[in-house]
């Protein structure tokens, strides 16, 4: 019963994914991440807390509605000449504005859920897992920012015969990863750059711990399927030298595979919803650049 009732903070559950592990999968996205990647497509995942957001495209306008202004007693939301302004620095996370908003313009990223609540959602698509070999994939953020919740999820998933995968950045004490790997069908592990200096510039942390944890997990779990991923980001790691260095770092064993993920800016609007700046605005990969780099890892 303890595992079923363990609570964590989830910000999205996405069904029918086919890109994050074998078969058809349900992705459960958890809050919290030790990295602050400049290109992050899920900025709402970075804080290990439920947080408010504001999408002006859904707002009915202060003139027609204005319920959020009336609900906020901290001065976070102001009506200035008929336009709504959100000062996120004043927000006290009471979320009364989101409760009052009829259109969903004022919203909340994150929800506290139990293991049982999450797995009930996952089990709704059990027939697809049995036919395709799919199951549950935990993503984020960084899933092992919530290690007690994640391990409770993985243990209970195993009891319910649900195959499990986690996607991880690898930056945390190794004990967390070793505990999780006991229950996994596949481990998806990000290696973004072998240059610790560049890694810190673009993610906020160096890569020493990430590379050490990767080496340890390869040694301790030699039969675990590990998919290493590199998001190819313009100005960061999009040279042939960068990709060849990572390719050559990886052990040449049958349980380890490698793939590149193409940079995209689909998460850019969410930065403004959260009152943040998107530092990669206007950046893009050159035409055919991705195909050239993919040829290096065949």
NUTORVEX-634899 format. One record per residue (C-alpha): residue in three letters; x, y, z. Coordinates in steps of 0.25 Angstrom, whole numbers, padded with zeros to 4 digits, always signed. Example, Ala and Ser with C-alpha at 12.3 -4.5 7.8 and 13.67 -1.06 7.14 Angstrom:
<atoms>
ALA+0049-0018+0031SER+0055-0004+0029
</atoms>
This chain:
<atoms>
UNK+0000+0000+0000UNK+0012+0009+0003UNK+0016+0010-0012UNK+0002+0012-0017UNK+0000+0024-0008UNK+0014+0030-0011UNK+0012+0044-0016UNK+0019+0052-0027UNK+0018+0064-0036UNK+0013+0061-0050UNK+0011+0072-0061UNK+0007+0064-0073UNK+0002+0050-0077UNK+0003+0047-0092UNK-0002+0035-0098UNK+0001+0027-0111UNK+0016+0031-0112UNK+0024+0022-0121UNK+0038+0030-0120UNK+0042+0027-0105UNK+0044+0013-0104UNK+0039+0000-0110UNK+0024-0001-0115UNK+0013+0009-0112UNK+0015+0016-0099UNK+0009+0025-0089UNK+0019+0037-0085UNK+0018+0042-0071UNK+0025+0055-0069UNK+0030+0059-0055UNK+0034+0072-0050UNK+0048+0076-0046UNK+0062+0077-0053UNK+0076+0080-0048UNK+0079+0085-0062UNK+0075+0098-0068UNK+0077+0095-0083UNK+0076+0108-0092UNK+0068+0100-0102UNK+0059+0092-0092UNK+0045+0089-0099UNK+0039+0087-0086UNK+0042+0099-0077UNK+0030+0096-0068UNK+0038+0084-0064UNK+0050+0091-0058UNK+0044+0095-0044UNK+0041+0084-0034UNK+0028+0091-0031UNK+0014+0094-0036UNK+0015+0107-0043UNK+0005+0117-0050UNK+0006+0121-0065UNK-0002+0131-0073UNK-0005+0129-0088UNK-0010+0142-0093UNK-0016+0136-0106UNK-0027+0129-0098UNK-0030+0141-0090UNK-0044+0147-0091UNK-0038+0161-0088UNK-0039+0169-0075UNK-0051+0177-0081UNK-0059+0165-0083UNK-0055+0156-0071UNK-0044+0161-0061UNK-0047+0150-0051UNK-0033+0147-0049UNK-0030+0161-0045UNK-0041+0161-0035UNK-0036+0147-0029UNK-0021+0151-0027UNK-0018+0158-0014UNK-0003+0159-0016UNK-0003+0169-0028UNK+0002+0158-0037UNK-0008+0161-0048UNK-0011+0176-0052UNK-0021+0182-0061UNK-0013+0193-0068UNK-0021+0201-0079UNK-0030+0189-0082UNK-0018+0179-0083UNK-0014+0168-0073UNK+0000+0168-0068UNK+0006+0157-0059UNK+0017+0160-0050UNK+0022+0145-0047UNK+0032+0151-0036UNK+0020+0154-0027UNK+0013+0141-0029UNK+0010+0133-0016UNK+0005+0120-0023UNK-0009+0121-0017UNK-0014+0118-0031UNK-0027+0125-0028UNK-0025+0132-0042UNK-0025+0119-0049UNK-0038+0114-0042UNK-0045+0127-0045UNK-0041+0127-0060UNK-0052+0122-0069UNK-0043+0121-0082UNK-0031+0114-0076UNK-0022+0126-0079UNK-0018+0126-0065UNK-0013+0112-0063UNK-0004+0103-0054UNK+0007+0094-0058UNK+0008+0082-0049UNK-0001+0073-0041UNK+0001+0064-0029UNK-0003+0050-0032UNK-0001+0036-0025UNK+0006+0024-0031UNK-0008+0018-0032UNK-0014+0030-0039UNK-0003+0030-0050UNK-0003+0015-0052UNK-0018+0015-0054UNK-0016+0025-0065UNK-0005+0016-0071UNK-0014+0004-0070UNK-0025+0010-0078UNK-0017+0006-0091UNK-0012-0008-0086UNK-0017-0014-0099UNK-0007-0006-0107UNK+0004-0010-0098UNK+0002-0025-0099UNK+0001-0024-0114UNK+0013-0015-0117UNK+0022-0018-0105UNK+0020-0004-0100UNK+0017+0001-0086UNK+0021+0013-0077UNK+0032+0023-0080UNK+0036+0033-0069UNK+0041+0047-0074UNK+0043+0061-0069UNK+0049+0069-0065UNK+0058+0059-0059UNK+0050+0048-0053UNK+0061+0044-0042UNK+0059+0058-0036UNK+0047+0050-0029UNK+0054+0037-0026UNK+0045+0032-0016UNK+0033+0034-0025UNK+0039+0029-0037UNK+0044+0016-0030UNK+0030+0014-0024UNK+0025+0015-0038UNK+0034+0006-0044UNK+0032-0005-0033UNK+0017-0004-0035UNK+0018-0004-0050UNK+0026-0017-0049UNK+0015-0023-0040UNK+0005-0019-0050UNK+0013-0025-0062UNK+0016-0012-0068UNK+0029-0010-0076UNK+0036+0002-0071UNK+0046+0012-0077UNK+0052+0025-0072UNK+0058+0037-0079UNK+0069+0043-0071UNK+0080+0054-0072UNK+0089+0046-0062UNK+0092+0058-0052UNK+0090+0052-0038UNK+0096+0043-0028UNK+0098+0029-0035UNK+0090+0022-0024UNK+0077+0027-0030UNK+0080+0022-0044UNK+0085+0008-0039UNK+0072+0007-0031UNK+0063+0010-0043UNK+0070+0001-0053UNK+0066-0011-0046UNK+0052-0009-0051UNK+0055-0004-0065UNK+0052-0010-0079UNK+0061+0001-0085UNK+0069+0013-0080UNK+0069+0025-0089UNK+0081+0034-0085UNK+0085+0048-0090UNK+0099+0051-0093UNK+0099+0065-0099UNK+0114+0068-0100UNK+0128+0063-0096UNK+0133+0077-0093UNK+0130+0080-0079UNK+0132+0095-0081UNK+0122+0096-0092UNK+0112+0087-0084UNK+0112+0096-0073UNK+0110+0109-0082UNK+0098+0103-0088UNK+0092+0094-0077UNK+0097+0101-0064UNK+0105+0089-0060UNK+0117+0082-0064UNK+0117+0067-0070UNK+0126+0060-0060UNK+0116+0054-0052UNK+0107+0050-0064UNK+0119+0043-0071UNK+0123+0036-0058UNK+0109+0031-0055UNK+0108+0026-0070UNK+0121+0018-0068UNK+0116+0012-0055UNK+0102+0008-0060UNK+0109+0001-0072UNK+0118-0007-0063UNK+0107-0011-0053UNK+0096-0014-0063UNK+0103-0020-0075UNK+0090-0026-0080UNK+0081-0014-0079UNK+0077-0008-0092UNK+0082+0006-0092UNK+0079+0017-0103UNK+0088+0029-0102UNK+0082+0041-0108UNK+0088+0054-0112UNK+0080+0066-0115UNK+0087+0074-0126UNK+0087+0088-0123UNK+0092+0100-0132UNK+0104+0107-0126UNK+0106+0096-0115UNK+0109+0082-0121UNK+0105+0082-0136UNK+0119+0080-0141UNK+0124+0067-0146UNK+0135+0067-0136UNK+0125+0068-0125UNK+0117+0056-0130UNK+0129+0047-0133UNK+0134+0050-0119UNK+0121+0045-0113UNK+0121+0033-0122UNK+0135+0029-0119UNK+0132+0030-0104UNK+0121+0020-0104UNK+0124+0005-0101UNK+0123-0004-0114UNK+0114-0014-0107UNK+0101-0019-0113UNK+0092-0014-0102UNK+0096+0001-0105UNK+0090+0009-0117UNK+0092+0023-0120UNK+0083+0033-0127UNK+0082+0048-0130UNK+0070+0057-0127UNK+0068+0069-0136UNK+0067+0083-0129UNK+0053+0089-0130UNK+0046+0101-0124UNK+0033+0096-0121UNK+0034+0099-0106UNK+0038+0114-0108UNK+0024+0120-0106UNK+0023+0113-0092UNK+0035+0122-0087UNK+0026+0135-0089UNK+0015+0127-0082UNK+0024+0126-0070UNK+0030+0140-0070UNK+0043+0135-0075UNK+0052+0138-0087UNK+0056+0128-0098UNK+0071+0129-0100UNK+0071+0121-0113UNK+0061+0130-0121UNK+0064+0130-0136UNK+0074+0119-0135UNK+0073+0107-0145UNK+0081+0096-0151UNK+0085+0098-0165UNK+0078+0090-0176UNK+0083+0076-0178UNK+0092+0078-0165UNK+0085+0067-0157UNK+0086+0057-0168UNK+0101+0059-0169UNK+0102+0057-0155UNK+0094+0044-0154UNK+0103+0038-0165UNK+0114+0039-0155UNK+0107+0029-0145UNK+0102+0018-0155
</atoms>
